[in-house]
Amino acid sequence: MALPLTPIWFIALPLLLAFLAPLWARLRLLLPLLFGAQVVLLALAAALVPAVRQAPLLETIVIAPPLGIHLHLDAVALLLVTLFHGAAALLALFVWLDEGVAHLRGPRPFVLLLLLVAGCDGMVLTGDLFNLYVFLEIAGVTAYALSALHRDRAGLEAGLKYVVIGSVAAVFFLFAVVLIYLQTGQLNIAAVAADFAAIPAPMQVLIGLSLLVGLGIKAELFPFNFWVPDIYQGSDPAVASLFSGVLVKAFLFVLFHLAFLLLADPRVAQVWLMGLGAATLLVAETVALRQPDLRRMLAYSSLGQIGLIALALGFTSEATTAGALFHMVNHTLAKLLLFLVAGLLIRRAASARLEALTGLGRQMPLAAGLFVLASLSVLGLPPLAGFASKLWILTGFAEAQVFWPIALILFGALLEAGYYFRWVKALYATGDAPVARGPAPAPARSAYLPLLLIAALLLLLGAAPFLLEADLVGAAQALLDRAATIEGVLGAQP
């Protein structure tokens, strides 16, 4: 009997494999299953595309919505789930082929990586606030453990900071959920959205601010993101790539999904979310200019791109939203490549400092070349994917005759060019590159396979962005169409 094609598998399969980790460890199947599970779920996402293009899939658990627990798979959720599993598959393949990351190859990282992806899937699929909190905590607690996986001083410090900050964010979010339930008697997100306008205005403000603080911390928006560079610096670069490429995208989706559903007036979202996005972009790009540590530079660069995405999403037009979703895809690929290459460079030099990496590009030409390619994509230069998504966003603002975001995005690109070219110049500087103080063998050639695949995707999406155009426009419409989402869920009642 064939297994049913249902969104439940995006959550159930990783959880099942993680639960049976001791068996897979004994059979020496950890890495094949870590990679294979992502490939299987990517195939499931592809199989669900025709159905989701017709109408969102609503998977009911227990009883009928809005009283029950359900998963809601629409175009934007499918796009993000596909992105998450694509990134996880590339990372798993890299860990499998690169023998230098031994601390990522045992049962513990296997379980944590699967739980992180399952938690992110749950956040974008669930239509229930309580389960959203559960998945948010699954992803958060898993991230705490992953950041300390290396078990050195920096890693343990990063894990402790993440626990403290993440717990504060969770308290604010849970407080908002409790207030919503007390005011509406509902936990189904669509039902809450339908009743939210009836809540007294002061209580709406309190709920909104609680959600903004809790999810703003998780989504790494200014001024709630002061802790992020320390976490990225202390974590393994491969783990940091998953944080930047997958985890923060899930939290960012939750923030904007709730804002667009709960706030009937889109101008409220525009003022707050565009303001936070603009501040995040400007502050992060400015601070990145003077960073002497490669991991901190990439962390601030990630924050700057998150600010750009938030700025475009907050405008709530179809064009800028589609461009922002496209930039999510491109930023995930570029940062995955940058962090993984950075891990290879840092391992060889036994340091992430600028002076330690000077001249290393001539010893590791392929790694340095991939770093340059990903950097150019982040800058938004053709024919790379970052150019196509940034152009889409800029065109959306220009069509709406709103020009200050265009000026801000272009100014941010100039700042990006300043610090990325600084690091590229150092990699190719003349003179003898420093020798690692400990054993630092060259990475296996096979480890470059997933990196080359990412580079090929950046080139493909830059040369042929039309391949995703219809899906991105559909995802933008699904994210912005508040009435259709509410009707799609509440209309399913008997």
C-alpha positions in Angstrom: 0.0 0.0 0.0 1.4 3.4 -1.0 2.1 5.9 1.7 -0.2 9.0 1.5 1.4 12.3 0.3 0.8 14.6 3.2 2.6 17.5 4.8 2.8 15.5 8.1 5.8 13.7 6.7 7.9 16.9 6.7 7.7 16.7 10.5 7.2 13.0 11.2 10.0 11.6 9.2 12.8 13.6 10.8 11.4 13.0 14.3 11.1 9.2 13.6 14.7 9.0 12.3 16.0 11.1 15.3 14.1 8.8 17.7 15.8 5.7 16.2 19.3 7.2 16.2 20.8 4.5 18.4 19.8 1.9 15.8 21.2 3.9 12.9 24.5 4.5 14.8 24.9 0.7 15.3 24.3 0.1 11.6 26.6 3.0 10.6 23.8 4.6 8.6 23.8 8.1 10.3 25.2 10.1 7.5 23.4 8.3 4.6 20.1 8.7 6.4 20.8 12.4 7.3 21.3 13.1 3.6 18.7 10.6 2.3 15.9 11.9 4.5 16.3 15.4 3.1 16.3 14.1 -0.5 13.2 12.1 0.2 11.4 15.1 1.7 12.6 17.3 -1.3 10.9 14.7 -3.6 7.8 14.9 -1.4 7.7 18.7 -1.8 8.1 18.3 -5.6 5.2 15.8 -5.6 3.0 18.2 -3.7 3.5 21.2 -6.0 0.6 20.5 -8.4 -1.9 20.1 -5.6 -0.7 23.2 -3.8 -0.9 25.2 -7.0 -4.6 24.3 -7.1 -5.4 25.0 -3.4 -3.7 24.9 0.0 -3.6 21.5 1.7 -5.1 21.4 5.1 -4.2 18.4 7.2 -6.5 18.1 10.2 -5.3 16.3 13.4 -7.8 15.3 16.2 -10.9 17.3 15.3 -12.0 19.9 12.6 -10.5 23.4 12.6 -10.7 25.9 14.2 -11.0 23.7 17.3 -8.4 21.2 16.3 -4.7 21.1 15.4 -3.9 21.3 11.8 -1.1 21.8 9.3 -1.6 24.4 6.5 0.5 23.9 3.4 0.1 26.7 1.0 2.5 28.1 -1.7 4.7 30.1 0.7 5.0 27.2 3.2 5.9 24.8 0.4 8.6 27.2 -0.9 10.2 27.5 2.6 9.9 23.8 3.3 11.6 23.0 0.0 14.3 25.6 0.8 14.9 24.1 4.3 15.4 20.6 3.1 17.5 21.7 0.1 19.9 23.5 2.4 19.9 20.6 4.9 20.6 18.1 2.1 23.6 20.2 0.9 24.9 20.5 4.4 24.5 16.8 5.2 26.3 15.9 2.0 29.1 18.2 3.0 29.4 16.7 6.4 29.3 13.2 4.9 32.1 13.9 2.4 34.3 16.2 4.6 36.2 14.1 7.1 37.5 17.2 8.9 34.2 17.8 10.8 34.3 14.7 13.1 32.2 16.5 15.8 29.3 16.7 13.3 29.3 13.0 12.4 28.0 11.2 15.5 24.6 10.4 16.9 24.2 13.7 18.8 24.6 16.0 15.8 22.5 13.6 13.7 19.6 14.0 16.2 20.0 17.7 16.6 20.2 18.5 12.9 17.0 16.5 12.2 15.2 18.1 15.1 16.2 21.6 13.9 14.8 21.0 10.5 11.6 19.4 11.9 11.1 22.4 14.2 11.5 24.8 11.3 9.1 22.8 9.1 6.6 22.8 12.0 6.8 26.6 12.4 5.9 27.3 8.8 3.3 24.5 8.5 1.3 24.7 11.7 -1.9 26.7 11.9 -2.2 26.6 15.7 -0.5 29.0 18.2 0.2 26.4 20.8 1.9 24.1 18.4 3.7 27.0 16.9 5.2 27.6 20.4 6.1 23.9 20.7 7.9 23.9 17.3 9.5 27.2 18.1 10.9 25.7 21.3 12.0 22.5 19.5 14.0 24.5 17.0 15.3 26.9 19.7 16.5 24.2 22.2 18.1 22.3 19.4 19.9 25.4 18.2 21.2 26.0 21.8 22.7 22.5 21.8 24.1 22.8 18.2 25.9 26.1 19.0 27.8 24.4 21.9 28.4 21.2 19.9 32.1 21.9 19.5 32.5 21.9 23.4 35.3 24.4 23.4 35.2 27.6 25.4 33.7 29.7 22.6 31.1 27.1 21.8 30.0 26.7 25.4 29.8 30.5 25.8 27.7 30.7 22.6 25.4 28.0 23.8 24.9 29.6 27.2 24.2 33.0 25.7 21.8 31.5 23.2 19.9 29.7 26.1 19.5 33.0 28.0 18.4 35.1 25.0 16.2 32.4 23.5 14.4 31.8 26.8 13.6 35.5 27.1 12.2 35.5 23.6 10.1 32.4 24.3 8.7 34.0 27.4 7.5 37.1 25.5 6.0 34.9 22.8 4.2 32.6 25.3 2.9 35.6 27.1 1.3 36.9 23.9 -0.2 33.5 23.2 -1.8 33.4 26.6 -3.2 36.9 26.2 -4.6 35.9 22.8 -6.3 32.8 24.2 -7.8 34.7 27.2 -9.2 37.4 24.8 -10.5 35.2 22.0 -10.8 31.6 23.5 -9.0 30.5 20.3 -5.6 29.1 19.4 -6.2 28.4 15.7 -4.3 31.2 13.9 -7.0 31.8 11.3 -9.7 31.9 14.0 -7.7 34.3 16.1 -7.1 36.5 13.0 -10.9 36.7 12.4 -11.5 37.7 16.0 -8.5 39.9 16.7 -10.1 43.2 15.7 -12.7 42.7 18.5 -9.9 42.7 21.2 -9.7 46.1 23.0 -7.1 48.4 21.4 -4.7 48.6 24.4 -4.7 44.8 24.6 -4.0 44.6 20.9 -1.0 46.8 21.4 0.3 44.7 24.3 -0.1 41.5 22.3 1.6 43.1 19.3 4.6 44.4 21.3 5.0 41.0 23.0 5.0 39.2 19.7 7.4 41.8 18.2 9.9 41.4 21.0 9.8 37.6 21.2 9.9 37.1 17.4 12.1 40.0 16.8 14.8 38.4 18.9 14.3 35.1 17.1 14.3 36.7 13.7 17.5 38.7 14.6 16.1 42.2 13.9 17.6 45.4 15.3 17.7 46.3 18.2 17.1 42.7 19.4 20.0 41.1 17.5 23.0 42.2 19.6 23.7 38.6 20.6 23.9 37.1 17.1 27.6 37.7 16.2 28.7 35.9 19.4 26.6 32.9 18.6 27.9 32.7 15.0 31.5 33.2 16.1 31.3 30.4 18.8 29.4 27.9 16.7 30.9 25.6 14.1 30.7 27.3 10.6 28.6 24.5 9.3 26.1 25.0 12.1 26.2 28.8 11.6 25.3 28.2 8.0 22.2 26.4 9.1 21.3 29.1 11.5 21.7 31.8 8.9 20.2 29.9 6.0 17.3 28.0 7.6 16.5 28.8 11.3 16.3 32.6 11.0 14.2 32.3 7.8 11.6 30.2 9.7 11.4 32.8 12.5 11.2 35.6 10.0 8.3 33.9 8.3 6.5 33.4 11.6 6.8 37.1 12.4 5.5 38.3 9.1 2.8 35.6 8.8 1.3 36.6 12.1 1.7 40.3 11.4 -0.1 40.0 8.1 -2.9 37.8 9.5 -3.6 39.6 12.8 -3.3 43.2 11.5 -6.2 44.1 9.3 -4.5 47.4 8.4 -1.3 46.8 6.4 0.0 50.3 7.1 0.7 49.3 10.8 2.9 46.5 9.6 4.6 48.8 7.1 5.6 51.4 9.7 7.0 48.9 12.3 8.5 46.2 10.1 10.0 48.4 7.4 11.5 50.5 10.2 13.0 47.5 11.9 14.3 46.2 8.6 15.9 49.5 7.5 17.6 49.9 10.9 18.9 46.3 10.8 20.3 46.7 7.3 22.0 50.0 8.1 23.5 49.1 11.4 24.7 45.6 10.5 26.3 46.6 7.3 28.1 49.5 9.0 29.4 47.4 11.8 30.6 44.6 9.4 33.1 47.0 7.8 35.5 46.8 10.7 35.2 43.2 11.7 38.6 41.4 12.0 37.1 37.9 12.4 35.7 36.1 9.4 32.8 34.5 11.3 31.7 37.8 12.8 31.9 39.5 9.5 29.6 36.9 8.0 27.3 37.2 11.0 26.8 40.9 10.5 26.5 40.4 6.7 23.7 37.9 7.4 22.0 40.4 9.7 22.2 43.0 6.9 20.5 40.7 4.4 17.8 39.9 7.0 17.2 43.6 7.3 16.8 43.8 3.5 14.4 41.0 3.4 12.3 42.5 6.3 12.3 45.9 4.6 10.9 44.3 1.4 8.4 42.1 3.1 7.2 45.0 5.3 6.2 47.0 2.3 3.4 44.4 1.7 3.3 44.8 -2.1 3.3 41.6 -4.3 6.4 42.6 -6.2 8.6 43.4 -3.2 7.3 40.3 -1.3 8.0 38.0 -4.2 11.5 39.6 -4.5 12.1 39.2 -0.8 11.1 35.5 -0.9 13.5 35.1 -3.8 16.2 36.8 -1.8 15.5 34.4 1.0 16.4 31.5 -1.3 19.5 33.2 -2.7 20.7 34.4 0.7 20.4 30.8 2.0 22.5 29.4 -0.8 25.1 32.2 -0.6 25.5 32.0 3.1 25.6 28.3 3.1 28.5 28.5 0.6 30.3 31.3 2.5 30.1 29.6 5.9 31.2 26.2 4.6 34.1 27.7 2.7 35.0 29.8 5.7 35.2 26.6 7.8 37.7 25.1 5.4 39.8 28.3 5.4 39.7 28.6 9.2 40.6 25.0 9.7 43.7 25.4 7.4 44.9 28.6 9.1 43.8 27.6 12.6 42.4 31.1 13.0 39.5 33.2 11.7 41.5 36.5 11.9 42.1 38.5 8.8 45.9 38.5 9.2 45.9 34.7 9.6 44.0 34.2 6.4 46.1 36.6 4.3 47.5 34.9 1.2 45.6 31.6 1.9 43.7 31.9 -1.4 46.7 30.9 -3.4 47.1 27.7 -1.3 43.4 26.9 -1.6 42.4 28.4 -5.0 39.1 26.5 -5.3 37.9 27.5 -1.9 38.9 31.1 -2.4 37.2 31.2 -5.8 33.9 29.9 -4.3 34.2 32.5 -1.5 34.5 35.2 -4.2 31.5 33.9 -6.2 29.3 33.7 -3.1 30.4 37.2 -2.0 29.5 38.6 -5.4 26.1 37.1 -5.2 25.5 38.7 -1.8 26.6 42.0 -3.3 24.0 41.5 -6.0 26.2 41.5 -9.1 25.2 39.7 -12.3 24.9 37.0 -13.5 24.5 35.7 -9.9 21.2 35.0 -8.1 21.6 37.9 -5.7 21.4 40.3 -8.6 18.1 38.9 -9.8 16.4 39.1 -6.4 17.7 42.5 -5.5 16.6 43.8 -8.9 13.1 42.4 -8.3 12.9 44.2 -4.9 14.2 47.5 -6.3 11.8 47.3 -9.2 8.9 46.7 -6.8 9.8 49.9 -4.9 10.3 51.9 -8.1 6.9 50.8 -9.5 5.3 52.0 -6.2 7.2 55.4 -6.5 8.8 54.8 -3.1 12.5 55.7 -3.4 14.0 55.9 0.0 14.3 52.0 0.4 16.1 52.0 -3.0 18.7 54.5 -1.8 19.1 52.5 1.4 19.6 49.2 -0.3 22.1 50.6 -2.8 24.0 52.3 0.1 24.0 48.9 1.9 25.4 47.3 -1.2 28.3 49.8 -1.2 29.1 49.0 2.4 29.0 45.2 1.6 31.4 45.8 -1.3 33.8 47.6 1.1 34.1 44.7 3.6 33.8 41.7 1.2 36.5 43.1 -1.1 38.6 43.7 2.0 38.5 40.0 2.7 38.9 38.9 -0.9 42.0 41.2 -1.2 43.5 39.6 1.9 42.9 36.0 0.5 44.8 36.9 -2.6 47.5 39.1 -1.0 51.1 38.4 -1.9 53.5 37.0 0.6 53.7 33.7 2.5 50.5 32.6 4.0 50.8 31.6 7.7 51.2 27.9 8.5 48.6 26.3 10.8 49.9 25.6 14.3 48.2 22.2 14.5 47.5 19.5 12.0 45.4 20.9 9.3 45.2 18.5 6.3 43.7 19.8 3.1 40.0 18.9 2.7 39.1 15.9 0.6 38.3 16.8 -3.0 34.9 15.2 -2.6 34.0 17.7 0.0 33.9 20.4 -2.7 31.1 18.6 -4.5 28.2 20.2 -2.5 30.0 23.5 -2.6 30.1 23.3 -6.4 26.5 22.4 -6.5 25.6 25.5 -4.5 27.7 27.6 -6.8 25.9 26.1 -9.8 22.5 27.0 -8.3 23.6 30.6 -7.7 24.6 30.8 -11.3 21.5 29.1 -12.6 19.0 31.2 -10.6 20.9 34.3 -11.6 20.8 33.4 -15.3 17.3 32.0 -15.3 15.2 33.5 -12.5 12.1 32.9 -14.5 12.3 29.2 -13.4 10.9 30.2 -10.0 8.9 33.3 -11.0 5.4 31.7 -10.9 6.1 29.9 -7.6 7.4 33.0 -6.0 4.5 35.2 -7.1 2.1 32.5 -5.9 4.0 32.4 -2.5 3.8 36.2 -2.2 0.1 36.1 -2.9 -0.5 33.4 -0.3 1.5 35.3 2.3 -0.3 38.6 1.7 -3.9 37.4 1.1 -5.2 37.6 4.7 -8.9 37.0 3.7 -8.1 33.9 1.6 -6.1 32.3 4.4 -8.9 32.9 6.9 -11.5 31.6 4.5 -9.4 28.6 3.5 -9.2 27.4 7.1 -12.5 28.4 8.6 -14.4 27.4 5.4 -13.2 23.9 6.0 -15.6 23.5 8.9 -18.5 21.1 8.4 
